[in-house]
Amino acid sequence: MTVLSPPCLAAIERALRDTRTWCAGHTIDDRPALVHALRVAVTIGQHVPAPAQDVIVAALLHAAPDLAPTEPDVYQTLTAAYGSEVARIIEALQAEHRSLDEPNPPIRVDDQPVLLASTADKIVALTSLLRRAQSTGNLADFFDQRPVLRGLLPYFRAFQRAAHPRVPASMSAHLDAALSALERATAYPQRVGAW
């Protein structure tokens, strides 16, 4: 049983319908965007006892600004449908995603609802990435094609360490395990260079 198992609260049911609509035909991390959104919400529920409805709704809809039909203001639409807290969480997640394109992205762990959604998003994205890399049978080639990701691993590790005392221990351990596996998988240049 997950946070998305029936019966769901009305706002979560509505968010499921909207995310199905907005995610249709889109991908995140080379997988259907809907699968990513569902996994982020479920991951929160796996680690957080009785998570706030707004956090689950925001997790389901966190890609809406990128995927929703062109609207004058997607945040107005989200606020009208789900309330200002959901829109605020999603806007903070979007700002975090944009900051990853900048040198030295800031690490913010002082906003608990955003922190929970952000940590779950990283767990899902990094775990999915590692699965895809392993399925190719050639980790070196897979990660050679993703230098930006390799460059972000220290940021993700710093985020995990900063978030550790502020998220459930199981959630921190889950992110740590995903990062440790990626760090091992991307350590091949040092091994090759050592020969």
VOSELUM-857505 format. One record per atom (N, C-alpha, C): residue number from 1; residue in three letters; atom name; y, z, x. Coordinates in steps of 0.05 Angstrom, whole numbers, plus 5000, padded with zeros to 4 digits. Layout:
N
   i  aa at   yy   zz   xx
 NUM ALA CA    Y    Z    X
...
//
This chain:
195
   i  aa at   yy   zz   xx
   1 MET  N 4976 5000 5017
   1 MET CA 5000 5000 5000
   1 MET  C 5025 5000 5018
   2 THR  N 5045 4983 5011
   2 THR CA 5069 4981 5027
   2 THR  C 5093 4986 5009
   3 VAL  N 5117 4987 5021
   3 VAL CA 5141 4990 5005
   3 VAL  C 5146 4967 4986
   4 LEU  N 5131 4946 4990
   4 LEU CA 5135 4922 4972
   4 LEU  C 5112 4920 4951
   5 SER  N 5094 4939 4952
   5 SER CA 5072 4938 4932
   5 SER  C 5082 4945 4904
   6 PRO  N 5072 4931 4884
   6 PRO CA 5081 4938 4856
   6 PRO  C 5072 4966 4849
   7 PRO  N 5086 4980 4832
   7 PRO CA 5111 4971 4821
   7 PRO  C 5134 4978 4840
   8 CYS  N 5153 4959 4843
   8 CYS CA 5176 4963 4860
   8 CYS  C 5201 4970 4843
   9 LEU  N 5220 4982 4856
   9 LEU CA 5245 4987 4843
   9 LEU  C 5258 4960 4836
  10 ALA  N 5275 4960 4815
  10 ALA CA 5286 4935 4805
  10 ALA  C 5302 4920 4827
  11 ALA  N 5317 4935 4843
  11 ALA CA 5333 4922 4864
  11 ALA  C 5315 4909 4885
  12 ILE  N 5293 4921 4891
  12 ILE CA 5274 4910 4911
  12 ILE  C 5261 4885 4899
  13 GLU  N 5253 4886 4873
  13 GLU CA 5242 4862 4860
  13 GLU  C 5262 4839 4860
  14 ARG  N 5287 4845 4854
  14 ARG CA 5308 4824 4854
  14 ARG  C 5311 4813 4883
  15 ALA  N 5311 4831 4903
  15 ALA CA 5314 4822 4931
  15 ALA  C 5291 4805 4939
  16 LEU  N 5267 4811 4930
  16 LEU CA 5243 4795 4936
  16 LEU  C 5247 4766 4924
  17 ARG  N 5257 4765 4899
  17 ARG CA 5262 4739 4887
  17 ARG  C 5283 4723 4903
  18 ASP  N 5305 4737 4909
  18 ASP CA 5327 4723 4923
  18 ASP  C 5318 4714 4951
  19 THR  N 5303 4731 4965
  19 THR CA 5295 4724 4992
  19 THR  C 5275 4701 4991
  20 ARG  N 5258 4700 4971
  20 ARG CA 5239 4677 4968
  20 ARG  C 5255 4651 4965
  21 THR  N 5276 4653 4948
  21 THR CA 5292 4629 4943
  21 THR  C 5307 4621 4968
  22 TRP  N 5321 4640 4981
  22 TRP CA 5338 4633 5004
  22 TRP  C 5322 4626 5028
  23 CYS  N 5298 4637 5031
  23 CYS CA 5282 4631 5055
  23 CYS  C 5266 4605 5052
  24 ALA  N 5263 4594 5028
  24 ALA CA 5247 4570 5024
  24 ALA  C 5255 4548 5043
  25 GLY  N 5235 4538 5058
  25 GLY CA 5240 4516 5076
  25 GLY  C 5252 4523 5103
  26 HIS  N 5257 4549 5107
  26 HIS CA 5270 4558 5133
  26 HIS  C 5249 4572 5150
  27 THR  N 5254 4572 5176
  27 THR CA 5237 4587 5194
  27 THR  C 5254 4606 5211
  28 ILE  N 5241 4628 5220
  28 ILE CA 5252 4647 5239
  28 ILE  C 5230 4651 5259
  29 ASP  N 5236 4647 5285
  29 ASP CA 5216 4650 5306
  29 ASP  C 5192 4632 5301
  30 ASP  N 5197 4607 5293
  30 ASP CA 5177 4587 5288
  30 ASP  C 5157 4594 5266
  31 ARG  N 5164 4613 5249
  31 ARG CA 5147 4621 5227
  31 ARG  C 5164 4620 5201
  32 PRO  N 5151 4619 5178
  32 PRO CA 5167 4619 5153
  32 PRO  C 5186 4643 5153
  33 ALA  N 5211 4638 5146
  33 ALA CA 5231 4660 5145
  33 ALA  C 5223 4682 5125
  34 LEU  N 5209 4674 5103
  34 LEU CA 5201 4694 5084
  34 LEU  C 5181 4714 5097
  35 VAL  N 5163 4704 5113
  35 VAL CA 5143 4722 5126
  35 VAL  C 5158 4742 5144
  36 HIS  N 5178 4732 5158
  36 HIS CA 5193 4750 5176
  36 HIS  C 5207 4772 5159
  37 ALA  N 5221 4764 5138
  37 ALA CA 5235 4784 5121
  37 ALA  C 5216 4805 5109
  38 LEU  N 5193 4796 5099
  38 LEU CA 5174 4814 5088
  38 LEU  C 5164 4834 5109
  39 ARG  N 5158 4823 5133
  39 ARG CA 5147 4841 5154
  39 ARG  C 5168 4861 5163
  40 VAL  N 5193 4854 5164
  40 VAL CA 5214 4873 5171
  40 VAL  C 5214 4896 5151
  41 ALA  N 5214 4890 5125
  41 ALA CA 5215 4910 5105
  41 ALA  C 5190 4928 5106
  42 VAL  N 5167 4915 5109
  42 VAL CA 5141 4930 5110
  42 VAL  C 5141 4948 5135
  43 THR  N 5151 4938 5157
  43 THR CA 5151 4954 5182
  43 THR  C 5168 4980 5179
  44 ILE  N 5190 4977 5165
  44 ILE CA 5206 5002 5159
  44 ILE  C 5189 5021 5144
  45 GLY  N 5176 5012 5123
  45 GLY CA 5159 5029 5106
  45 GLY  C 5136 5041 5121
  46 GLN  N 5126 5028 5141
  46 GLN CA 5103 5039 5157
  46 GLN  C 5112 5063 5173
  47 HIS  N 5137 5064 5181
  47 HIS CA 5146 5085 5199
  47 HIS  C 5165 5105 5187
  48 VAL  N 5177 5099 5164
  48 VAL CA 5197 5116 5152
  48 VAL  C 5186 5126 5125
  49 PRO  N 5181 5152 5123
  49 PRO CA 5172 5162 5097
  49 PRO  C 5195 5159 5076
  50 ALA  N 5188 5148 5054
  50 ALA CA 5207 5144 5031
  50 ALA  C 5234 5133 5041
  51 PRO  N 5233 5108 5052
  51 PRO CA 5258 5096 5062
  51 PRO  C 5278 5091 5039
  52 ALA  N 5303 5092 5045
  52 ALA CA 5324 5087 5025
  52 ALA  C 5321 5059 5014
  53 GLN  N 5325 5056 4989
  53 GLN CA 5323 5029 4976
  53 GLN  C 5341 5009 4989
  54 ASP  N 5366 5018 4996
  54 ASP CA 5385 4999 5008
  54 ASP  C 5375 4988 5034
  55 VAL  N 5361 5004 5050
  55 VAL CA 5351 4995 5075
  55 VAL  C 5329 4974 5071
  56 ILE  N 5312 4978 5052
  56 ILE CA 5291 4958 5046
  56 ILE  C 5303 4932 5035
  57 VAL  N 5322 4935 5017
  57 VAL CA 5335 4911 5006
  57 VAL  C 5349 4896 5028
  58 ALA  N 5364 4910 5046
  58 ALA CA 5378 4897 5068
  58 ALA  C 5358 4884 5087
  59 ALA  N 5335 4896 5092
  59 ALA CA 5315 4884 5109
  59 ALA  C 5305 4858 5097
  60 LEU  N 5300 4858 5071
  60 LEU CA 5290 4834 5058
  60 LEU  C 5311 4811 5059
  61 LEU  N 5336 4819 5058
  61 LEU CA 5358 4799 5055
  61 LEU  C 5374 4795 5081
  62 HIS  N 5364 4806 5104
  62 HIS CA 5381 4807 5128
  62 HIS  C 5388 4780 5139
  63 ALA  N 5372 4759 5132
  63 ALA CA 5378 4732 5142
  63 ALA  C 5395 4716 5121
  64 ALA  N 5402 4728 5099
  64 ALA CA 5416 4714 5078
  64 ALA  C 5441 4700 5088
  65 PRO  N 5458 4712 5105
  65 PRO CA 5482 4698 5114
  65 PRO  C 5475 4671 5128
  66 ASP  N 5452 4669 5140
  66 ASP CA 5444 4645 5154
  66 ASP  C 5429 4625 5135
  67 LEU  N 5416 4636 5114
  67 LEU CA 5399 4620 5098
  67 LEU  C 5408 4614 5069
  68 ALA  N 5425 4632 5059
  68 ALA CA 5433 4629 5031
  68 ALA  C 5449 4603 5027
  69 PRO  N 5448 4593 5003
  69 PRO CA 5464 4568 4998
  69 PRO  C 5493 4574 5005
  70 THR  N 5507 4552 5012
  70 THR CA 5535 4555 5019
  70 THR  C 5550 4569 4996
  71 GLU  N 5562 4591 5003
  71 GLU CA 5577 4606 4983
  71 GLU  C 5604 4612 4995
  72 PRO  N 5624 4617 4978
  72 PRO CA 5650 4624 4989
  72 PRO  C 5649 4648 5007
  73 ASP  N 5633 4668 4999
  73 ASP CA 5630 4692 5016
  73 ASP  C 5603 4704 5008
  74 VAL  N 5583 4701 5026
  74 VAL CA 5557 4711 5020
  74 VAL  C 5557 4742 5018
  75 TYR  N 5576 4755 5032
  75 TYR CA 5577 4784 5031
  75 TYR  C 5588 4793 5004
  76 GLN  N 5606 4777 4992
  76 GLN CA 5615 4783 4964
  76 GLN  C 5591 4781 4945
  77 THR  N 5575 4760 4949
  77 THR CA 5552 4756 4932
  77 THR  C 5532 4779 4935
  78 LEU  N 5527 4787 4960
  78 LEU CA 5509 4809 4965
  78 LEU  C 5520 4835 4953
  79 THR  N 5546 4840 4956
  79 THR CA 5558 4865 4946
  79 THR  C 5556 4865 4916
  80 ALA  N 5562 4843 4903
  80 ALA CA 5560 4842 4873
  80 ALA  C 5532 4847 4864
  81 ALA  N 5512 4836 4878
  81 ALA CA 5484 4838 4868
  81 ALA  C 5471 4864 4877
  82 TYR  N 5478 4874 4901
  82 TYR CA 5463 4897 4912
  82 TYR  C 5480 4921 4920
  83 GLY  N 5506 4918 4920
  83 GLY CA 5523 4941 4928
  83 GLY  C 5534 4938 4956
  84 SER  N 5554 4953 4962
  84 SER CA 5568 4950 4987
  84 SER  C 5551 4960 5011
  85 GLU  N 5534 4979 5007
  85 GLU CA 5518 4989 5029
  85 GLU  C 5498 4968 5040
  86 VAL  N 5486 4953 5022
  86 VAL CA 5467 4932 5030
  86 VAL  C 5483 4910 5045
  87 ALA  N 5506 4902 5034
  87 ALA CA 5522 4882 5048
  87 ALA  C 5531 4892 5075
  88 ARG  N 5539 4917 5077
  88 ARG CA 5548 4929 5103
  88 ARG  C 5525 4928 5124
  89 ILE  N 5501 4936 5116
  89 ILE CA 5478 4936 5134
  89 ILE  C 5473 4908 5144
  90 ILE  N 5472 4889 5126
  90 ILE CA 5467 4861 5133
  90 ILE  C 5489 4850 5152
  91 GLU  N 5514 4857 5146
  91 GLU CA 5536 4847 5163
  91 GLU  C 5533 4859 5191
  92 ALA  N 5525 4885 5193
  92 ALA CA 5522 4897 5219
  92 ALA  C 5499 4884 5234
  93 LEU  N 5477 4878 5221
  93 LEU CA 5455 4864 5234
  93 LEU  C 5463 4836 5244
  94 GLN  N 5479 4822 5228
  94 GLN CA 5488 4796 5236
  94 GLN  C 5506 4798 5260
  95 ALA  N 5524 4818 5261
  95 ALA CA 5541 4822 5284
  95 ALA  C 5525 4828 5309
  96 GLU  N 5503 4844 5306
  96 GLU CA 5486 4850 5328
  96 GLU  C 5472 4824 5338
  97 HIS  N 5463 4808 5320
  97 HIS CA 5450 4782 5328
  97 HIS  C 5469 4764 5343
  98 ARG  N 5494 4763 5333
  98 ARG CA 5514 4746 5347
  98 ARG  C 5520 4757 5375
  99 SER  N 5521 4783 5377
  99 SER CA 5527 4795 5403
  99 SER  C 5507 4789 5425
 100 LEU  N 5482 4782 5417
 100 LEU CA 5462 4775 5436
 100 LEU  C 5468 4750 5452
 101 ASP  N 5487 4734 5442
 101 ASP CA 5496 4710 5456
 101 ASP  C 5517 4716 5477
 102 GLU  N 5527 4740 5477
 102 GLU CA 5548 4749 5495
 102 GLU  C 5536 4763 5519
 103 PRO  N 5550 4763 5542
 103 PRO CA 5540 4779 5564
 103 PRO  C 5543 4809 5557
 104 ASN  N 5524 4824 5566
 104 ASN CA 5523 4853 5562
 104 ASN  C 5528 4861 5532
 105 PRO  N 5510 4853 5515
 105 PRO CA 5513 4860 5486
 105 PRO  C 5514 4890 5483
 106 PRO  N 5530 4901 5466
 106 PRO CA 5532 4930 5462
 106 PRO  C 5506 4940 5448
 107 ILE  N 5500 4965 5454
 107 ILE CA 5477 4978 5441
 107 ILE  C 5489 5000 5423
 108 ARG  N 5484 4997 5397
 108 ARG CA 5494 5016 5378
 108 ARG  C 5471 5029 5363
 109 VAL  N 5470 5055 5364
 109 VAL CA 5448 5070 5351
 109 VAL  C 5459 5092 5334
 110 ASP  N 5484 5091 5327
 110 ASP CA 5497 5113 5312
 110 ASP  C 5497 5110 5282
 111 ASP  N 5487 5088 5272
 111 ASP CA 5487 5082 5244
 111 ASP  C 5457 5080 5235
 112 GLN  N 5447 5101 5223
 112 GLN CA 5418 5104 5218
 112 GLN  C 5407 5081 5201
 113 PRO  N 5419 5073 5178
 113 PRO CA 5407 5051 5163
 113 PRO  C 5406 5025 5179
 114 VAL  N 5427 5019 5193
 114 VAL CA 5427 4995 5210
 114 VAL  C 5406 4997 5232
 115 LEU  N 5405 5021 5244
 115 LEU CA 5386 5025 5266
 115 LEU  C 5357 5021 5257
 116 LEU  N 5350 5031 5234
 116 LEU CA 5323 5028 5224
 116 LEU  C 5316 4998 5219
 117 ALA  N 5335 4984 5206
 117 ALA CA 5330 4956 5201
 117 ALA  C 5330 4940 5227
 118 SER  N 5347 4946 5245
 118 SER CA 5349 4932 5271
 118 SER  C 5323 4936 5287
 119 THR  N 5314 4961 5288
 119 THR CA 5290 4967 5303
 119 THR  C 5266 4952 5291
 120 ALA  N 5263 4953 5265
 120 ALA CA 5241 4938 5252
 120 ALA  C 5243 4908 5257
 121 ASP  N 5267 4898 5256
 121 ASP CA 5271 4869 5261
 121 ASP  C 5262 4862 5289
 122 LYS  N 5268 4879 5309
 122 LYS CA 5260 4874 5336
 122 LYS  C 5230 4876 5339
 123 ILE  N 5218 4896 5326
 123 ILE CA 5189 4899 5328
 123 ILE  C 5175 4873 5317
 124 VAL  N 5184 4864 5294
 124 VAL CA 5172 4840 5282
 124 VAL  C 5176 4815 5299
 125 ALA  N 5201 4811 5308
 125 ALA CA 5207 4787 5323
 125 ALA  C 5192 4787 5350
 126 LEU  N 5192 4809 5364
 126 LEU CA 5179 4810 5390
 126 LEU  C 5149 4809 5388
 127 THR  N 5138 4821 5368
 127 THR CA 5109 4820 5364
 127 THR  C 5100 4792 5357
 128 SER  N 5116 4779 5340
 128 SER CA 5110 4751 5332
 128 SER  C 5112 4733 5356
 129 LEU  N 5132 4737 5372
 129 LEU CA 5136 4721 5396
 129 LEU  C 5112 4724 5415
 130 LEU  N 5103 4748 5419
 130 LEU CA 5080 4753 5437
 130 LEU  C 5055 4739 5426
 131 ARG  N 5051 4741 5400
 131 ARG CA 5028 4728 5387
 131 ARG  C 5028 4698 5392
 132 ARG  N 5052 4686 5388
 132 ARG CA 5055 4657 5392
 132 ARG  C 5050 4650 5421
 133 ALA  N 5060 4666 5439
 133 ALA CA 5056 4661 5468
 133 ALA  C 5026 4662 5475
 134 GLN  N 5012 4682 5464
 134 GLN CA 4984 4685 5470
 134 GLN  C 4968 4662 5458
 135 SER  N 4976 4652 5435
 135 SER CA 4961 4631 5422
 135 SER  C 4963 4604 5437
 136 THR  N 4983 4601 5454
 136 THR CA 4986 4576 5470
 136 THR  C 4966 4575 5493
 137 GLY  N 4956 4599 5501
 137 GLY CA 4938 4599 5524
 137 GLY  C 4952 4596 5551
 138 ASN  N 4979 4593 5550
 138 ASN CA 4993 4590 5575
 138 ASN  C 5020 4606 5574
 139 LEU  N 5018 4632 5580
 139 LEU CA 5041 4649 5578
 139 LEU  C 5064 4640 5596
 140 ALA  N 5057 4631 5620
 140 ALA CA 5078 4623 5639
 140 ALA  C 5095 4600 5627
 141 ASP  N 5082 4579 5617
 141 ASP CA 5097 4557 5605
 141 ASP  C 5113 4566 5581
 142 PHE  N 5101 4582 5564
 142 PHE CA 5115 4592 5540
 142 PHE  C 5141 4606 5548
 143 PHE  N 5139 4625 5566
 143 PHE CA 5163 4640 5573
 143 PHE  C 5182 4625 5592
 144 ASP  N 5172 4606 5607
 144 ASP CA 5189 4588 5623
 144 ASP  C 5209 4573 5605
 145 GLN  N 5200 4567 5581
 145 GLN CA 5216 4552 5562
 145 GLN  C 5236 4570 5547
 146 ARG  N 5235 4596 5553
 146 ARG CA 5252 4616 5539
 146 ARG  C 5267 4634 5558
 147 PRO  N 5283 4623 5576
 147 PRO CA 5297 4639 5596
 147 PRO  C 5317 4659 5583
 148 VAL  N 5329 4651 5560
 148 VAL CA 5347 4670 5547
 148 VAL  C 5333 4695 5538
 149 LEU  N 5309 4691 5526
 149 LEU CA 5293 4714 5517
 149 LEU  C 5286 4731 5541
 150 ARG  N 5277 4720 5563
 150 ARG CA 5270 4736 5586
 150 ARG  C 5294 4752 5596
 151 GLY  N 5317 4739 5594
 151 GLY CA 5342 4753 5603
 151 GLY  C 5349 4776 5584
 152 LEU  N 5341 4775 5559
 152 LEU CA 5347 4796 5540
 152 LEU  C 5328 4819 5540
 153 LEU  N 5305 4816 5554
 153 LEU CA 5286 4838 5554
 153 LEU  C 5298 4865 5564
 154 PRO  N 5314 4865 5585
 154 PRO CA 5327 4891 5594
 154 PRO  C 5344 4902 5571
 155 TYR  N 5358 4885 5557
 155 TYR CA 5374 4895 5534
 155 TYR  C 5356 4909 5513
 156 PHE  N 5334 4895 5506
 156 PHE CA 5316 4906 5486
 156 PHE  C 5304 4933 5495
 157 ARG  N 5298 4934 5521
 157 ARG CA 5287 4960 5532
 157 ARG  C 5309 4981 5531
 158 ALA  N 5333 4975 5538
 158 ALA CA 5355 4995 5536
 158 ALA  C 5359 5004 5507
 159 PHE  N 5357 4985 5489
 159 PHE CA 5360 4991 5460
 159 PHE  C 5338 5011 5452
 160 GLN  N 5313 5005 5460
 160 GLN CA 5290 5022 5453
 160 GLN  C 5294 5050 5463
 161 ARG  N 5304 5052 5488
 161 ARG CA 5308 5079 5499
 161 ARG  C 5330 5094 5485
 162 ALA  N 5352 5080 5478
 162 ALA CA 5374 5093 5464
 162 ALA  C 5366 5101 5436
 163 ALA  N 5350 5084 5423
 163 ALA CA 5341 5089 5395
 163 ALA  C 5320 5110 5393
 164 HIS  N 5305 5114 5415
 164 HIS CA 5281 5132 5415
 164 HIS  C 5286 5159 5401
 165 PRO  N 5307 5174 5407
 165 PRO CA 5310 5200 5394
 165 PRO  C 5320 5198 5365
 166 ARG  N 5328 5174 5357
 166 ARG CA 5341 5171 5331
 166 ARG  C 5324 5157 5309
 167 VAL  N 5300 5148 5317
 167 VAL CA 5282 5135 5298
 167 VAL  C 5256 5150 5298
 168 PRO  N 5239 5147 5278
 168 PRO CA 5213 5160 5278
 168 PRO  C 5198 5153 5304
 169 ALA  N 5183 5173 5314
 169 ALA CA 5169 5170 5339
 169 ALA  C 5150 5146 5338
 170 SER  N 5137 5142 5315
 170 SER CA 5118 5119 5313
 170 SER  C 5132 5092 5315
 171 MET  N 5157 5091 5304
 171 MET CA 5173 5066 5305
 171 MET  C 5181 5061 5334
 172 SER  N 5190 5081 5348
 172 SER CA 5197 5078 5376
 172 SER  C 5173 5069 5392
 173 ALA  N 5150 5081 5387
 173 ALA CA 5126 5074 5402
 173 ALA  C 5117 5045 5396
 174 HIS  N 5121 5036 5371
 174 HIS CA 5114 5009 5364
 174 HIS  C 5132 4989 5379
 175 LEU  N 5158 4995 5380
 175 LEU CA 5176 4977 5395
 175 LEU  C 5170 4978 5425
 176 ASP  N 5164 5002 5435
 176 ASP CA 5157 5005 5464
 176 ASP  C 5132 4989 5470
 177 ALA  N 5112 4990 5453
 177 ALA CA 5087 4975 5458
 177 ALA  C 5092 4944 5458
 178 ALA  N 5109 4935 5440
 178 ALA CA 5115 4906 5439
 178 ALA  C 5130 4898 5465
 179 LEU  N 5149 4915 5473
 179 LEU CA 5165 4909 5497
 179 LEU  C 5147 4910 5522
 180 SER  N 5130 4930 5523
 180 SER CA 5113 4933 5547
 180 SER  C 5095 4908 5550
 181 ALA  N 5084 4899 5528
 181 ALA CA 5067 4875 5528
 181 ALA  C 5083 4850 5537
 182 LEU  N 5108 4848 5527
 182 LEU CA 5125 4825 5536
 182 LEU  C 5133 4827 5565
 183 GLU  N 5139 4851 5574
 183 GLU CA 5146 4855 5602
 183 GLU  C 5122 4848 5620
 184 ARG  N 5098 4855 5612
 184 ARG CA 5075 4847 5628
 184 ARG  C 5071 4817 5627
 185 ALA  N 5075 4805 5604
 185 ALA CA 5070 4776 5600
 185 ALA  C 5091 4760 5616
 186 THR  N 5115 4771 5619
 186 THR CA 5136 4755 5633
 186 THR  C 5138 4763 5663
 187 ALA  N 5120 4780 5672
 187 ALA CA 5121 4788 5700
 187 ALA  C 5108 4768 5719
 188 TYR  N 5097 4746 5708
 188 TYR CA 5083 4726 5724
 188 TYR  C 5099 4715 5747
 189 PRO  N 5125 4711 5746
 189 PRO CA 5139 4699 5769
 189 PRO  C 5137 4717 5794
 190 GLN  N 5138 4743 5789
 190 GLN CA 5136 4761 5812
 190 GLN  C 5108 4759 5824
 191 ARG  N 5088 4757 5807
 191 ARG CA 5060 4755 5818
 191 ARG  C 5057 4728 5833
 192 VAL  N 5067 4706 5822
 192 VAL CA 5065 4680 5834
 192 VAL  C 5080 4680 5861
 193 GLY  N 5105 4691 5860
 193 GLY CA 5122 4691 5884
 193 GLY  C 5110 4708 5906
 194 ALA  N 5094 4727 5899
 194 ALA CA 5083 4745 5919
 194 ALA  C 5062 4732 5936
 195 TRP  N 5050 4710 5926
 195 TRP CA 5029 4697 5940
 195 TRP  C 5040 4681 5962
//
